[in-house]
Amino acid sequence: MYELITANRNYSSWSLRPWVLMKGLGIAFEDRIEPFTKPVNYDDFRSFSPTGQVPALLDDGRTIHDSLGIALYLADRHEGVWPAGPDARAWAQCAVCEMHSGFAALRNDCTMNVGVRVTPKPMSKALAANIARIRELFEEGLSRFGGPWLAGSDFSAVDAFFAPVAFRIRTYGLDAGAGQAWVDHMLAHPAMQEWERQALAEEWREESHEAELAAAGVVTADYRTA
C-alpha cells in the first residue's frame, strides 16, 4: 500500500493536494504526518524525502516527491487523476502546472491556515492580479466544462491542486466571483471536511507559520483547539 507523508493540516497546502486527490479518487494509502517543528525542517525531512520537504509518497521502494510528481505518478496507475475528455484534460493539466509554478503573491500574502478567519491587510497589486487570474481560471473551467468541478462532472487533479486556494478564499474572505460555486462545492467534499476536522483538532503551533499569519492581517476568529 502507498504511504503518503504530509505535514500540519492547518499550514501545509502542498500536502493537501495529493492527500485530497487520493481520498477523492478512493486510492488507499497509509497516512503519515510529520509536523513542522521549526521554520526550516530540511534536515529532519531529509530522512524520508530527497528535497527535505513534504509531501512524499512511498511505494514499492520508491520515494516520489513533490505534489506534481505524485500526481503524475498516480496518473500512470489510476484512472480519474485527469479528466477523460481531451479538451478538459489539456485545460486541467495547464491549470495544474500554472498553480504549481505560480501565484507567489497569494502564497506569501495569504498563508494557509485552515482553522482561522482573517481580515487581510491592504492588497498588493501582485496579490490582486493573482486573485483576478484565479477567478478567470475558475470561471473558464466551470463555463467550458459545465461543472460542478473545475474540469467537468468529475473530481480530478485540477480540483485537488486548487483545494488550498478554496481554504484561503474562505480564510481571508477573498472574492472568487462566479468561482465561489466551486469553492463551496470543494469545501463540502467529504475529504476536505475530514482534513478540516483534523486541522481544527491539531494542537501543534509553529512560531514562524503563526508569525506569517499575524503579518497577513487581523485574526477575527480562531476555531483551532486551544
N, C-alpha and C positions, 0 to 999 in steps of 0.2 A: 504494500500500500504506500501511496505517496505520504511524505511528511512535509508539511508546509510550516516554515519558521517565519513568524511575524513578531511585531513589537506592540507597544501600547495601543490599545483600542482608541483612546482619545486622540493621540497625536499622529499615529503612523498611517498617513494617507497612501503611501506606496504599498504598505502591507495589505490595505483594504482591497486593492484591485484584484490580485489573484485569489484572495480569500473569498470575496463575494462572487467572483466568476465561478470558482469551483463549487461553492454552495449553490449558486443559482442554476448550474447545469447538473447538479447531482453527482459530481465527481468526488468520490470518497477520499478522505485524507486524514492523517493524524495531525492534530492541531497543536503546535508547539509555540509557546510565547517566550521570547527573550526580551525583557523590558529594557528600555533606555534607562540607564542609571547615572549617566553623566552627559555633558554636552557632546562629547565625541566618544563613541563606543567601538571604534575601529578595532582596537587590539582584542577586545573581548569577542567581537563578532567574527573576527578572522578565523576563529576556531571552527566555524561552520560555513562561512561564506568567503569566497576569494576576494570580494570587494570590501569586506568588513561592514556590509550593510544588509538590511532586510528589505524585501523578503528573499527567501531562498527555498527552493523546492528540492527535496532529496528523493531520488528514485533509482532503485537498482544500481546503487554505487555511484550514480551521477549526482552532481550538485548543479542545479540550474539556477542562476542568479539573475536579478533584475526582473521587475514586473512584466516588462515586454518580452523578455527572454522566456519567462514562464508561460505567458500566453501563447507564444509561438510553439513552444514545446508541446503544450496541451493540445493545440490545434492539429498537430500531426497525429494525435492519438485519440481524439474525441470529437464527435460531431457537435455542432452548435456553438463553437467558440466564435466563428464568423458567420454572418448571415449567409443563407443559401443562395440568394439571388445575386448575379454578378454585379449589378449596379449598387445594390445595398452593401455588398461585401467590399467593393472598391472604396465606397464612401466611408464605411466603418473603419477600414484599415488606415485610410488617410487621417481620419479624425483621431484615431488612437495614437498614431505617430505624432500628430500635432500636439495632442495633450501631453504625451510623454516627453517631448522635447521643448515645449513652450510654456507660456503662461507664468513666467517667472514672477511678475508683479503680484499675481493672485496668490502664488505660493508664499511669497515673502511678506506681503501686507496682510494677508488673511490666513494666518497659520491655522492648520486644522486643529480643532478641539471640539469633539462631538458633544460634550456634556455642558456647554455653556452657551449663553447668548450675549452678544456684544453689540454696542453702538460703536461703529467703526470711526476711526479718525478721518479727517477730510481726505477724499480720494485723490490719488495722484493721477496724472494723465495716463501713465502706463497701466495702472490698475483699471481705469475707466475703459481703456482700449481693450484690455483683456476681457472685461465683463461684456463689452459690446460684441466681441468675437464669440464668446460663449453663447450669448443669446442667438447670434446668427447661426451658429452650428446647430443648436437645439431646434430652432425654428425650421432650418433647412431639412434636417433629418425627419422631423415629425411631418412636415408638409410633403416631402418627397415620398416617404415610405409608409405613411398612414398611421404610425404609432401603434400601440401606446409606448413602445420602446423606441430608442433613437433611430434604429435601422429597420423598423417594421414591427411585425406582430410578435416576434420572439426576442427574449433577452439574449444578449450576446456580449462579446468583449468590449464593445464601444460603451455599453452601459456600465460595465464594471470599471472601465478606466475613468469615466466621469462621475463615478459614485462619490469620491471625496469632494467633488465640486457640489454635489447635492447637499452634503453636510455643511460645507462652507456657506452656501447660499442661505441656508436656514440659520446658521450661527450668527452671521453678520447682517441678515436681512437684505441681501443683495437682490437687485431687480433682474429676474430671469425672463421677463417678458412672457411671450406665449410658451416658452420652455418651462414655465412653472408647472404645467401639467405633467411633464416628465419628472420634474423634481419631486412632486407629490407622489407620483406612481413609484418612483425609485425608493423614496423613504418608507413607503408602505410595504416594500418587498420583505418577506419573512427573514431573509438573510441580513438585510440592512437593520431590521429591528433586533435581530439576535446580536449583531455587532454593537448596536447602541446599548442594549441591556448590559453587555459585558463592559462597555465603556463607562456607564454610569456606576457600575459596581466596583470599578478599579479604585484601589487605594494608592497606587503609585503616583507620585508627583516628581517631575524632573525640573530642576530650577531653571535651566535655560529655556525650555519649552514654555514654562509659566511666564518667564520674562518676555518672550516673544508675544504671548497672549496679551500681557499688560500693555505692551507697546502698540498693539493693534487697535486698541480703543478702550472703551469703558465696559467692563463686565456688568451686565444688568441682571443676570441670573446664572446660578451655578447649580446644576442638578446632580453633580457627581457626589459619590459617597464622601462624607467629610473625613 
